[in-house]
Amino acid sequence: MSDAPKKKIFQFSLLSRVFLFVKPYRKFFYISLVLAIVMAAFAPIRPYLIRLTIDKAAGRNVHVPAWLNDILFRTDLSTPARFILYVTLFQIVFLLVETAIRFSFTFITAWLGQNVVKDLRVTVFNKVIGLNLRQFDKTPIGTLTTRTINDIESINDIFSDGLIPIISDLLTIVITLVTMFWMDWQLTLIALIPFPVLILATYYFKESVNKSFIRVRNAVASLNAFVQEHITGMGIVQAFAAEDREFNKFNEINKEHRNANIKAIFAYSVFFPVVELVLAISTGLAVYWIADRHLQPGLLVAFILYLNQIFRPLRVIADKFNVFQMGMIAAERVFKVLDNDDVTEEPTADNIQQPAVMKGAIEFKQVSFAYIDDNYVLKNISFNVKAGETVALVGHTGSGKTSIISLLNRLYHIQQGEIKIDGINIEQYDTDFLRRNIGVVLQDVFLFSGSVMDNITLRNPSISREEVIAAAKMIDMDNFIMQLPNGYDYNVMERGSTLSLGQRQLISFIRALLYNPAILILDEATSSIDTESELLIQKAIDTLIKGRTSIVIAHRLSTIRKANKIIVLDKGEIKEMGTHDELLAMNGFYANLHKMQFEKQKKNPLAV
């Protein structure tokens, strides 16, 4: 099968998927199709009435159609004055009706498109928030933003400026041509002599603009990704005086966007004058043909109007087809997101486990994991943590500590082995239940724009203000929050930019612990905190991990001495395991780490 038939089959399949979102609004879709047919049927009527009026005014013998006679209640139209008066009044009423139908058609198609966009955007965002973190590791955020916002908005054009308006224009052209051949087939053929030139110009215009629009879409996605990434990392850009270099990169991407648009503009600049030229030639041929024979002014005016009714849709139909094509390209990109099967799969109804209480016993059994292909960052990891115990993970940067807690939360799929909590494979737990029972405080604290209260509760309406204050007081952090302007209603701005690293960490503690999780994970939770805040947090940690399964990741060995078990990792493998004293007695990997930090502490007491 050649590429062209395959492309048509693919586009039909894609369009059928888009129309699945039309199903709830199919009544309005059918109404829009009916209105498109009515508008096309109405198109030849006014030029025909104008012909009759001109011929009557010129003293020619005019045959009044039976349908017009019936509409005008068989009024006497024998005199030119009465004919012109009544037919003109009818045309005014007809024009008002036609305008109302055109308005309804435009509004309904736009309304239909916006509702499809709304439903599709909800579906896509719901899909995005369910993707595994692996997808966000390898996909620029700006690209996903483009898919969710710009590309979905382009799908609206399939309805408002694409498929249905194209159907209406094609029907108008066909019905107008039929009417012209019915009136005078010879004159019609003469007037359409330049028509093949227009068809050829339309084809090349469509192809040129389509290629340019694809370039524009790709450039927009690149711009979104670049700007989003660099605004987020603006602190790094400015700190390393990289403004000029990054500006030059942006300038290159922006130039590509400009060049793609200019190429499309050039195509428009050539095509529209060609259409006007062909229309002028067709009009001239029609005038010459009628003038060379017995002059019929009514027929001439009607044909000029009919030619405009043909050329006007053709002038925009190529543009509309490109809009439709871009909507289809956008739909293809959007459905690629929806077809992404790298999601956290929920267990089947027969296999799901959701006990009333999670105790928190953890078991890793021969777990191996890679973010990319076979580049394993965890290799054959096995360990047990009893419910209520505290286990510490230590090791150099990149040893696999954070990967272990990410797997416990089912943020990634493991390639080999299994992970159990309370003897149940974590893949059998309902994901919401699993994650509600695991409280996490990460090293890089992310805060959303909004109040302190919003960031603690994550806008969960089931959590009351009193519960938040009680949780804050329980770990002695209420005073810290009340010192902020407006207290719990203080606006932290996007990413918590108005708070220090230590303050963000304190808020994340309340956020994690408010849910009273069975398992508490602290990933370098005190690494960004000053000495005073660390004393406050350390006291809270000692209280909160008591009787609760806890996993602590820390470079500062002084914070994990009390752990029931310390697991030493290096290059994704467990090197040693035991208590603080047992590991020191081994005089191995952990002892060397401890010695290095101890000597560093003697040189600089504030370093640890």
Backbone torsions as a table, in degrees:
resi	resn	phi	psi	omega
1	MET	NA	133.3	-179.0
2	SER	-71.1	169.7	-177.3
3	ASP	-67.0	-35.3	-176.7
4	ALA	-62.6	-51.3	177.1
5	PRO	-60.6	-38.5	178.1
6	LYS	-61.0	-41.8	-179.5
7	LYS	-63.6	-41.2	-179.9
8	LYS	-65.2	-42.5	178.5
9	ILE	-63.1	-41.9	179.8
10	PHE	-62.3	-44.8	-178.6
11	GLN	-66.5	-36.9	177.5
12	PHE	-63.8	-42.8	177.6
13	SER	-62.1	-41.2	179.7
14	LEU	-65.9	-43.7	179.7
15	LEU	-63.5	-38.0	178.8
16	SER	-64.0	-33.3	177.1
17	ARG	-69.6	-39.2	176.6
18	VAL	-60.9	-39.8	-175.9
19	PHE	-74.2	-10.7	171.6
20	LEU	-63.4	-30.2	178.8
21	PHE	-81.2	-11.1	176.0
22	VAL	-83.3	-19.8	-172.3
23	LYS	-51.0	-43.5	179.2
24	PRO	-65.4	-17.3	-176.2
25	TYR	-119.7	25.6	-173.2
26	ARG	-63.0	-27.6	178.4
27	LYS	-59.9	-42.3	-179.5
28	PHE	-72.7	-31.1	176.3
29	PHE	-64.2	-44.4	178.7
30	TYR	-65.2	-37.0	177.7
31	ILE	-62.1	-42.6	-180.0
32	SER	-63.9	-36.8	177.2
33	LEU	-66.0	-42.0	178.2
34	VAL	-62.0	-43.8	178.9
35	LEU	-63.5	-37.0	177.7
36	ALA	-61.9	-42.1	179.0
37	ILE	-66.0	-42.0	-179.6
38	VAL	-63.5	-43.9	179.3
39	MET	-62.1	-40.6	178.8
40	ALA	-65.2	-39.9	179.8
41	ALA	-67.1	-32.8	-179.2
42	PHE	-76.0	-20.9	-170.9
43	ALA	-54.9	-43.6	-175.9
44	PRO	-79.1	-9.4	-168.3
45	ILE	-69.8	-49.7	-174.8
46	ARG	-65.4	-44.3	175.5
47	PRO	-59.3	-36.5	178.3
48	TYR	-64.2	-41.8	178.1
49	LEU	-67.1	-35.8	177.5
50	ILE	-64.7	-39.1	176.6
51	ARG	-60.0	-46.7	-179.7
52	LEU	-61.9	-40.5	-178.2
53	THR	-64.9	-45.3	-179.3
54	ILE	-64.7	-44.3	179.6
55	ASP	-62.4	-39.4	178.7
56	LYS	-65.4	-42.3	179.1
57	ALA	-65.7	-29.7	179.3
58	ALA	-82.1	1.2	177.4
59	GLY	85.8	10.6	178.9
60	ARG	-79.3	156.6	177.9
61	ASN	-79.5	117.4	-175.1
62	VAL	-111.7	130.5	175.1
63	HIS	-92.0	118.1	-179.3
64	VAL	-81.4	120.3	179.6
65	PRO	-59.2	148.4	-177.8
66	ALA	-61.5	-39.1	-178.0
67	TRP	-64.6	-36.3	178.3
68	LEU	-70.9	-38.2	178.3
69	ASN	-61.6	-40.3	180.0
70	ASP	-68.5	-41.2	-179.5
71	ILE	-63.6	-35.6	-179.3
72	LEU	-89.8	17.8	175.6
73	PHE	56.9	38.1	176.5
74	ARG	53.0	38.8	176.9
75	THR	-66.0	147.2	178.8
76	ASP	-68.6	116.2	-178.2
77	LEU	-118.0	27.8	-174.0
78	SER	-70.0	-36.7	-179.1
79	THR	-87.9	148.3	179.0
80	PRO	-57.9	-38.8	-176.9
81	ALA	-64.0	-47.2	-180.0
82	ARG	-66.4	-39.2	179.6
83	PHE	-60.8	-49.8	-177.7
84	ILE	-63.6	-40.9	-178.1
85	LEU	-63.1	-52.4	-174.2
86	TYR	-72.3	-38.4	179.2
87	VAL	-68.4	-36.9	177.7
88	THR	-66.1	-41.6	176.9
89	LEU	-61.5	-41.9	177.8
90	PHE	-62.5	-40.3	179.9
91	GLN	-64.2	-35.6	178.3
92	ILE	-64.1	-47.0	178.4
93	VAL	-62.8	-43.1	179.7
94	PHE	-61.1	-41.1	179.4
95	LEU	-63.5	-40.1	178.3
96	LEU	-64.3	-42.3	177.8
97	VAL	-63.4	-45.1	179.8
98	GLU	-61.6	-39.5	178.2
99	THR	-64.8	-41.7	178.6
100	ALA	-63.5	-40.0	178.8
101	ILE	-66.7	-42.5	179.5
102	ARG	-64.1	-40.0	177.0
103	PHE	-61.9	-46.1	-179.6
104	SER	-61.3	-41.7	179.2
105	PHE	-61.9	-47.6	-179.2
106	THR	-63.1	-43.8	-177.6
107	PHE	-67.3	-45.6	-176.0
108	ILE	-65.9	-42.3	179.4
109	THR	-64.7	-40.2	178.0
110	ALA	-67.7	-41.3	178.3
111	TRP	-62.3	-42.2	178.8
112	LEU	-61.9	-45.9	179.7
113	GLY	-61.4	-42.6	-178.9
114	GLN	-66.8	-35.6	178.0
115	ASN	-70.9	-37.7	175.3
116	VAL	-63.8	-42.7	178.3
117	VAL	-60.8	-43.7	-180.0
118	LYS	-59.6	-49.3	-178.6
119	ASP	-66.5	-39.4	-178.7
120	LEU	-68.2	-39.8	-179.7
121	ARG	-65.2	-39.2	176.6
122	VAL	-62.6	-43.5	-180.0
123	THR	-63.1	-43.6	-178.6
124	VAL	-66.6	-44.4	-179.1
125	PHE	-65.1	-38.7	176.8
126	ASN	-61.9	-35.9	177.2
127	LYS	-68.5	-43.0	-176.5
128	VAL	-62.5	-43.5	-177.4
129	ILE	-72.7	-10.6	176.8
130	GLY	-98.2	-3.4	-179.7
131	LEU	-70.9	150.1	173.6
132	ASN	-67.6	153.2	-178.0
133	LEU	-60.5	-20.9	178.4
134	ARG	-54.9	-37.9	-178.5
135	GLN	-66.6	-35.8	179.6
136	PHE	-77.4	-21.6	176.2
137	ASP	-69.7	-34.3	-173.7
138	LYS	-110.3	-3.2	179.2
139	THR	-115.8	123.0	177.4
140	PRO	-58.2	138.4	-178.8
141	ILE	-60.4	-37.6	179.4
142	GLY	-60.8	-33.0	178.7
143	THR	-67.1	-44.5	177.0
144	LEU	-64.7	-35.4	176.6
145	THR	-62.1	-43.2	178.4
146	THR	-61.3	-42.1	179.6
147	ARG	-62.7	-41.9	-173.8
148	THR	-78.1	-29.1	-175.4
149	ILE	-107.8	-69.8	-172.1
150	ASN	-65.5	-49.7	-175.5
151	ASP	-65.2	-40.2	179.5
152	ILE	-67.0	-35.8	177.6
153	GLU	-63.7	-33.2	178.2
154	SER	-66.0	-29.1	178.6
155	ILE	-64.8	-29.1	175.6
156	ASN	-57.6	-33.9	-178.4
157	ASP	-66.7	-21.8	176.5
158	ILE	-58.4	-33.7	-177.0
159	PHE	-95.6	-46.6	-173.9
160	SER	-76.9	-34.3	-177.0
161	ASP	-129.5	4.1	-172.8
162	GLY	-113.7	-103.3	-167.3
163	LEU	-58.2	-56.0	-174.1
164	ILE	-67.4	-45.5	174.7
165	PRO	-60.4	-34.6	176.9
166	ILE	-63.1	-43.3	177.7
167	ILE	-59.6	-44.0	179.6
168	SER	-61.8	-44.3	-179.0
169	ASP	-66.8	-41.7	179.5
170	LEU	-63.8	-41.9	177.3
171	LEU	-62.7	-39.7	178.7
172	THR	-61.8	-44.6	179.7
173	ILE	-62.2	-46.7	-178.0
174	VAL	-62.5	-48.9	-177.7
175	ILE	-65.4	-37.5	178.2
176	THR	-65.1	-43.5	178.0
177	LEU	-62.0	-43.5	178.2
178	VAL	-59.0	-43.9	179.2
179	THR	-62.4	-43.0	179.4
180	MET	-62.6	-45.1	178.2
181	PHE	-63.7	-34.6	178.4
182	TRP	-66.7	-37.0	-179.5
183	MET	-72.8	-50.8	-177.1
184	ASP	-161.1	98.6	-173.8
185	TRP	-69.0	-31.5	179.2
186	GLN	-67.9	-46.8	178.4
187	LEU	-61.0	-37.2	179.4
188	THR	-63.3	-44.6	179.9
189	LEU	-64.3	-39.8	178.6
190	ILE	-63.3	-45.4	-177.7
191	ALA	-66.6	-25.8	-176.5
192	LEU	-95.3	10.4	178.5
193	ILE	-56.1	-42.6	-179.6
194	PRO	-80.2	0.4	-172.7
195	PHE	-59.2	-40.6	178.9
196	PRO	-58.1	-33.0	177.3
197	VAL	-62.0	-41.0	179.9
198	LEU	-67.1	-40.2	178.6
199	ILE	-61.2	-44.1	179.7
200	LEU	-64.2	-44.7	179.5
201	ALA	-63.1	-38.1	179.1
202	THR	-63.6	-41.4	-179.5
203	TYR	-62.9	-49.5	-178.8
204	TYR	-65.9	-35.0	176.7
205	PHE	-63.1	-45.6	-179.8
206	LYS	-59.6	-45.9	-178.0
207	GLU	-65.8	-42.3	-178.0
208	SER	-65.4	-46.4	-178.4
209	VAL	-68.5	-35.7	179.4
210	ASN	-60.9	-46.0	177.6
211	LYS	-62.5	-40.2	-179.9
212	SER	-65.3	-40.4	-179.4
213	PHE	-65.6	-35.8	176.7
214	ILE	-62.8	-43.3	176.3
215	ARG	-61.7	-40.2	179.2
216	VAL	-62.4	-44.7	-179.9
217	ARG	-61.7	-44.1	179.1
218	ASN	-64.0	-39.0	178.8
219	ALA	-66.4	-38.1	178.0
220	VAL	-63.1	-43.1	178.4
221	ALA	-62.3	-41.1	178.9
222	SER	-65.7	-40.5	178.2
223	LEU	-62.6	-46.3	-180.0
224	ASN	-60.5	-45.5	-179.4
225	ALA	-63.6	-43.7	-177.8
226	PHE	-65.9	-48.2	-177.0
227	VAL	-65.2	-44.9	-179.4
228	GLN	-60.4	-44.7	-177.9
229	GLU	-65.3	-41.1	-174.7
230	HIS	-80.5	-29.5	173.5
231	ILE	-67.9	-40.7	177.3
232	THR	-62.1	-40.6	-177.9
233	GLY	-101.1	29.0	-176.4
234	MET	-62.1	-32.0	178.8
235	GLY	-60.1	-41.9	179.0
236	ILE	-68.6	-42.4	-179.6
237	VAL	-57.9	-46.6	-177.8
238	GLN	-74.5	-35.2	-178.4
239	ALA	-64.1	-32.7	-179.2
240	PHE	-103.3	17.8	175.9
241	ALA	50.7	43.8	-177.3
242	ALA	-101.0	16.7	-175.6
243	GLU	-58.3	-46.2	-176.2
244	ASP	-65.6	-42.4	-179.6
245	ARG	-64.0	-45.3	-178.9
246	GLU	-69.3	-33.0	177.1
247	PHE	-64.6	-40.5	179.1
248	ASN	-63.9	-39.2	176.6
249	LYS	-62.6	-45.1	178.7
250	PHE	-61.4	-39.6	-178.4
251	ASN	-61.8	-38.3	179.3
252	GLU	-66.0	-44.1	177.9
253	ILE	-63.6	-41.0	-179.4
254	ASN	-66.0	-35.9	177.1
255	LYS	-63.6	-40.8	177.3
256	GLU	-60.9	-41.0	177.0
257	HIS	-62.5	-44.7	179.1
258	ARG	-63.3	-46.8	-177.6
259	ASN	-61.7	-39.6	178.4
260	ALA	-63.8	-41.5	178.8
261	ASN	-67.8	-39.5	-179.5
262	ILE	-64.2	-38.3	178.2
263	LYS	-63.2	-39.7	176.6
264	ALA	-65.8	-41.1	179.7
265	ILE	-63.1	-39.2	178.2
266	PHE	-61.0	-42.5	178.8
267	ALA	-61.3	-42.5	176.9
268	TYR	-62.3	-42.0	-176.3
269	SER	-63.9	-30.2	178.5
270	VAL	-84.4	-42.1	-171.2
271	PHE	-68.1	-47.2	-175.1
272	PHE	-63.2	-42.9	174.4
273	PRO	-62.7	-35.1	177.0
274	VAL	-61.4	-42.4	178.3
275	VAL	-61.4	-45.1	-179.9
276	GLU	-63.9	-37.8	179.6
277	LEU	-65.7	-45.5	179.4
278	VAL	-63.7	-39.6	177.4
279	LEU	-62.2	-42.3	179.8
280	ALA	-63.7	-40.4	178.7
281	ILE	-65.1	-44.5	178.7
282	SER	-60.7	-42.3	179.1
283	THR	-64.0	-43.0	179.3
284	GLY	-62.4	-41.7	178.0
285	LEU	-62.8	-39.8	178.8
286	ALA	-65.2	-41.9	179.1
287	VAL	-63.9	-44.5	-179.6
288	TYR	-61.4	-43.5	-177.8
289	TRP	-64.2	-43.7	-178.4
290	ILE	-72.7	-40.8	-178.1
291	ALA	-67.4	-31.1	-179.2
292	ASP	-73.3	-16.3	177.4
293	ARG	-115.9	-155.0	179.6
294	HIS	-74.2	118.9	-174.2
295	LEU	-64.1	126.8	175.0
296	GLN	-122.7	92.0	-174.1
297	PRO	-60.9	-36.7	-179.5
298	GLY	-65.0	-43.8	179.1
299	LEU	-63.9	-40.7	-179.6
300	LEU	-61.7	-48.6	-179.5
301	VAL	-63.0	-42.5	179.8
302	ALA	-61.0	-42.0	-178.7
303	PHE	-68.5	-36.4	176.3
304	ILE	-62.7	-41.4	178.1
305	LEU	-66.8	-39.5	179.4
306	TYR	-66.3	-39.6	177.4
307	LEU	-61.1	-40.1	176.5
308	ASN	-64.8	-36.3	178.5
309	GLN	-67.7	-25.4	176.6
310	ILE	-83.4	-46.9	-174.2
311	PHE	-73.4	-33.4	179.6
312	ARG	-61.6	-49.4	175.7
313	PRO	-63.1	-38.2	-179.8
314	LEU	-65.0	-31.3	-180.0
315	ARG	-65.0	-30.9	-177.1
316	VAL	-108.7	-13.5	-173.7
317	ILE	-68.1	-34.3	176.8
318	ALA	-65.3	-40.1	178.0
319	ASP	-64.9	-42.1	178.6
320	LYS	-65.3	-36.4	178.2
321	PHE	-64.9	-37.9	176.1
322	ASN	-65.4	-39.8	176.5
323	VAL	-61.1	-42.1	177.6
324	PHE	-62.2	-44.0	178.9
325	GLN	-61.4	-42.2	179.8
326	MET	-67.2	-34.9	174.3
327	GLY	-63.4	-37.4	178.6
328	MET	-69.8	-39.5	177.1
329	ILE	-63.6	-42.6	177.0
330	ALA	-62.3	-40.4	179.1
331	ALA	-62.6	-39.6	178.7
332	GLU	-59.7	-43.5	-179.6
333	ARG	-66.7	-41.1	-179.6
334	VAL	-64.5	-42.8	-178.5
335	PHE	-71.0	-22.2	172.5
336	LYS	-64.2	-36.1	175.3
337	VAL	-66.8	-44.3	-178.6
338	LEU	-67.8	-27.6	-179.3
339	ASP	-86.0	-3.6	179.4
340	ASN	-66.8	117.3	-176.4
341	ASP	-96.9	10.8	178.0
342	ASP	-84.8	70.0	-177.7
343	VAL	-122.4	163.7	174.8
344	THR	-77.7	106.2	-175.6
345	GLU	-78.4	133.7	176.9
346	GLU	-82.3	146.6	177.7
347	PRO	-66.6	155.7	178.2
348	THR	-69.1	163.1	-177.9
349	ALA	-59.7	-32.7	-179.3
350	ASP	-77.6	-19.7	-171.8
351	ASN	-108.6	-9.1	-172.3
352	ILE	-70.8	143.9	178.2
353	GLN	-125.2	125.9	178.1
354	GLN	-146.3	77.1	-178.9
355	PRO	-65.4	160.3	-179.1
356	ALA	-63.3	-36.5	-177.2
357	VAL	-136.1	135.8	173.2
358	MET	-98.8	124.6	-178.1
359	LYS	-81.8	-40.5	174.5
360	GLY	109.9	14.4	175.5
361	ALA	-73.9	129.4	-173.6
362	ILE	-117.4	138.9	175.4
363	GLU	-138.7	122.1	169.9
364	PHE	-101.9	126.1	-176.0
365	LYS	-124.9	104.0	176.9
366	GLN	48.6	52.3	-177.1
367	VAL	-87.3	127.9	172.1
368	SER	-125.7	140.0	-173.3
369	PHE	-148.6	139.9	176.8
370	ALA	-134.8	136.7	174.9
371	TYR	-73.8	-37.5	-177.0
372	ILE	-130.3	121.0	174.8
373	ASP	49.3	-126.2	-176.9
374	ASP	-104.0	19.8	178.7
375	ASN	-85.0	79.6	-171.2
376	TYR	-71.3	130.1	175.1
377	VAL	-100.1	-16.1	172.2
378	LEU	-127.3	133.4	-174.2
379	LYS	-130.9	109.1	173.5
380	ASN	53.7	52.7	-178.2
381	ILE	-84.3	125.6	177.3
382	SER	-138.5	128.2	173.8
383	PHE	-165.8	162.6	178.9
384	ASN	-125.9	144.3	174.1
385	VAL	-130.9	120.6	179.0
386	LYS	-73.8	154.9	177.8
387	ALA	-58.7	130.3	178.9
388	GLY	90.3	-8.9	-179.8
389	GLU	-82.4	160.3	173.5
390	THR	-114.5	123.7	177.4
391	VAL	-116.5	138.9	179.5
392	ALA	-111.9	138.6	176.1
393	LEU	-109.9	123.7	179.9
394	VAL	-129.4	159.1	179.5
395	GLY	154.0	168.1	179.9
396	HIS	-66.6	163.2	174.9
397	THR	-57.2	131.3	-178.7
398	GLY	88.1	8.9	-178.4
399	SER	-80.6	-13.7	176.5
400	GLY	112.4	10.5	-175.9
401	LYS	-64.5	-51.8	-177.6
402	THR	-67.3	-31.4	178.6
403	SER	-61.8	-36.5	-179.5
404	ILE	-61.9	-45.4	-178.3
405	ILE	-73.0	-28.8	176.0
406	SER	-66.1	-37.5	178.0
407	LEU	-70.2	-35.4	179.3
408	LEU	-62.5	-32.2	179.5
409	ASN	-85.6	-0.9	-175.5
410	ARG	60.5	35.6	174.9
411	LEU	-78.7	-19.2	176.4
412	TYR	-136.3	157.7	172.7
413	HIS	-86.3	140.8	175.3
414	ILE	-91.5	148.1	-179.6
415	GLN	-84.4	-35.3	-177.4
416	GLN	-140.5	153.1	176.3
417	GLY	86.5	-169.9	178.3
418	GLU	-149.0	154.5	178.4
419	ILE	-122.2	130.3	-178.7
420	LYS	-122.8	146.2	169.9
421	ILE	-126.2	124.2	-175.4
422	ASP	56.1	35.7	176.7
423	GLY	78.4	4.1	-178.7
424	ILE	-112.4	130.5	176.9
425	ASN	-58.0	132.8	-175.2
426	ILE	-62.7	-20.9	178.6
427	GLU	-74.3	-9.3	176.6
428	GLN	-93.8	-9.4	178.2
429	TYR	-82.6	145.0	166.5
430	ASP	-60.6	130.3	-173.2
431	THR	-58.8	-43.1	179.1
432	ASP	-61.5	-42.7	179.7
433	PHE	-63.8	-43.2	-179.7
434	LEU	-60.8	-49.3	-174.4
435	ARG	-75.2	-26.0	174.7
436	ARG	-66.6	-26.4	-177.0
437	ASN	-95.5	5.4	176.8
438	ILE	-123.5	110.0	177.7
439	GLY	-90.8	132.4	-174.6
440	VAL	-125.8	131.6	170.0
441	VAL	-121.1	110.5	-175.9
442	LEU	-92.2	164.3	177.9
443	GLN	-66.8	-43.8	179.1
444	ASP	-95.6	98.3	-175.0
445	VAL	-81.1	127.3	177.9
446	PHE	-106.0	124.7	175.5
447	LEU	-117.9	140.3	178.2
448	PHE	-88.1	158.6	174.6
449	SER	-65.1	135.1	-175.8
450	GLY	143.9	-171.0	-177.0
451	SER	-81.0	167.7	174.2
452	VAL	-59.1	-41.5	-179.9
453	MET	-60.5	-44.1	179.6
454	ASP	-62.0	-38.7	-177.6
455	ASN	-74.0	-28.6	177.6
456	ILE	-75.1	-44.4	-177.0
457	THR	-88.3	-13.1	-171.7
458	LEU	52.7	37.6	177.5
459	ARG	58.5	31.2	176.3
460	ASN	-80.3	111.6	-174.5
461	PRO	-66.7	-16.9	-178.4
462	SER	-78.7	-9.8	179.7
463	ILE	-99.4	119.9	-177.1
464	SER	-84.6	162.5	178.1
465	ARG	-63.2	-36.9	-179.5
466	GLU	-63.1	-38.8	178.6
467	GLU	-64.7	-39.2	179.6
468	VAL	-64.9	-45.4	-179.1
469	ILE	-64.7	-39.6	179.2
470	ALA	-63.6	-40.9	178.5
471	ALA	-65.1	-39.7	179.1
472	ALA	-65.4	-41.3	179.3
473	LYS	-67.6	-32.4	-177.5
474	MET	-62.2	-30.4	179.5
475	ILE	-113.8	24.0	173.1
476	ASP	58.7	39.8	179.0
477	MET	-115.2	0.1	179.7
478	ASP	-62.9	-41.6	-179.1
479	ASN	-62.4	-40.3	179.2
480	PHE	-60.2	-43.5	-177.8
481	ILE	-69.8	-39.8	-178.3
482	MET	-67.8	-17.6	176.8
483	GLN	-77.2	-15.7	177.4
484	LEU	-75.5	150.1	175.2
485	PRO	-58.7	128.2	-178.7
486	ASN	69.6	8.2	173.3
487	GLY	56.6	-123.1	-177.3
488	TYR	-68.7	-15.7	178.9
489	ASP	-96.4	10.0	179.3
490	TYR	-66.9	131.9	-178.4
491	ASN	-84.1	115.9	-175.7
492	VAL	-84.1	-6.7	-178.3
493	MET	65.1	175.1	-175.5
494	GLU	-64.6	133.0	179.7
495	ARG	61.3	17.1	177.6
496	GLY	67.4	34.9	-173.1
497	SER	-66.3	-20.4	-178.9
498	THR	-89.6	3.2	179.7
499	LEU	-116.4	154.3	175.1
500	SER	-74.7	166.2	178.3
501	LEU	-59.1	-40.8	180.0
502	GLY	-64.7	-40.4	179.1
503	GLN	-65.7	-39.5	177.0
504	ARG	-62.8	-39.1	-179.6
505	GLN	-64.2	-40.2	179.9
506	LEU	-63.1	-41.8	178.8
507	ILE	-65.1	-38.7	-179.7
508	SER	-66.0	-28.8	176.5
509	PHE	-63.6	-46.9	179.7
510	ILE	-63.8	-41.2	-178.8
511	ARG	-59.9	-43.1	-177.7
512	ALA	-72.8	-37.3	-171.2
513	LEU	-90.4	-12.0	-179.5
514	LEU	-62.0	-30.5	-176.8
515	TYR	-83.4	0.2	179.5
516	ASN	51.8	60.0	-174.3
517	PRO	-71.7	154.8	176.2
518	ALA	-75.2	-29.4	-179.3
519	ILE	-124.7	130.3	179.8
520	LEU	-114.0	128.2	179.3
521	ILE	-116.1	125.2	178.3
522	LEU	-118.6	105.2	-177.9
523	ASP	-100.2	98.4	-178.0
524	GLU	52.4	43.3	-170.2
525	ALA	-66.3	-19.1	-178.6
526	THR	-113.3	12.4	-173.4
527	SER	-72.7	-25.2	-175.1
528	SER	-108.4	20.6	-170.7
529	ILE	-116.6	141.2	178.3
530	ASP	-69.8	170.2	-174.1
531	THR	-60.3	-42.2	-178.2
532	GLU	-64.7	-45.2	179.4
533	SER	-67.0	-33.9	-179.1
534	GLU	-65.3	-38.4	177.8
535	LEU	-62.7	-39.8	179.0
536	LEU	-64.8	-44.7	-178.7
537	ILE	-70.5	-39.3	-179.0
538	GLN	-61.3	-38.1	177.2
539	LYS	-64.7	-42.6	179.2
540	ALA	-65.2	-40.3	-179.7
541	ILE	-61.9	-46.1	-178.7
542	ASP	-58.2	-36.6	-179.9
543	THR	-73.6	-42.7	-170.7
544	LEU	-79.6	-30.4	-178.5
545	ILE	-81.5	-8.2	178.9
546	LYS	-67.3	120.5	179.7
547	GLY	78.2	8.8	-177.7
548	ARG	-128.0	137.4	177.0
549	THR	-66.2	127.2	-175.2
550	SER	-133.3	139.4	173.0
551	ILE	-118.3	120.0	-175.7
552	VAL	-115.4	126.3	173.5
553	ILE	-111.1	125.2	-178.2
554	ALA	-154.9	139.9	171.4
555	HIS	-79.6	-29.9	-179.8
556	ARG	-79.6	107.4	-176.0
557	LEU	-66.3	-20.9	-179.1
558	SER	-65.9	-21.7	-177.1
559	THR	-86.3	-6.3	-173.8
560	ILE	-122.0	11.5	-176.9
561	ARG	-62.9	-29.6	-176.5
562	LYS	-85.3	0.4	-178.2
563	ALA	-63.8	144.6	176.4
564	ASN	-65.9	-29.4	-178.2
565	LYS	-150.3	138.0	176.5
566	ILE	-117.7	127.1	178.6
567	ILE	-109.4	122.4	-178.5
568	VAL	-99.5	121.9	-177.7
569	LEU	-111.8	146.9	173.9
570	ASP	-152.9	121.3	179.4
571	LYS	53.9	40.3	174.9
572	GLY	81.4	8.9	-179.1
573	GLU	-125.3	149.8	175.8
574	ILE	-81.6	119.6	-179.7
575	LYS	-93.4	-40.9	-177.8
576	GLU	-147.3	158.6	178.5
577	MET	-153.1	133.7	179.9
578	GLY	162.1	-172.4	176.2
579	THR	-80.0	173.2	-179.3
580	HIS	-58.6	-48.0	-178.0
581	ASP	-67.8	-39.5	179.9
582	GLU	-63.7	-40.3	-178.5
583	LEU	-70.8	-35.4	176.3
584	LEU	-65.4	-37.7	-179.6
585	ALA	-66.0	-28.4	178.4
586	MET	-67.4	-23.7	179.9
587	ASN	55.0	42.9	-177.7
588	GLY	-116.1	-134.1	-174.2
589	PHE	-60.4	-49.3	-178.6
590	TYR	-64.4	-40.9	-179.9
591	ALA	-61.0	-37.9	178.5
592	ASN	-66.6	-41.4	176.6
593	LEU	-61.1	-44.0	-179.4
594	HIS	-63.6	-41.9	-179.8
595	LYS	-63.0	-42.6	179.7
596	MET	-62.1	-43.7	-179.4
597	GLN	-72.3	-33.6	179.4
598	PHE	-64.8	-44.0	179.2
599	GLU	-66.7	-37.3	178.0
600	LYS	-64.7	-35.7	-179.7
601	GLN	-69.1	-36.4	179.2
602	LYS	-65.6	-35.8	179.7
603	LYS	-76.0	-35.4	-178.2
604	ASN	-141.8	94.0	-175.4
605	PRO	-59.7	-22.3	-177.9
606	LEU	-87.7	-0.3	-174.4
607	ALA	-78.2	-23.2	-176.8
608	VAL	-124.2	NA	NA
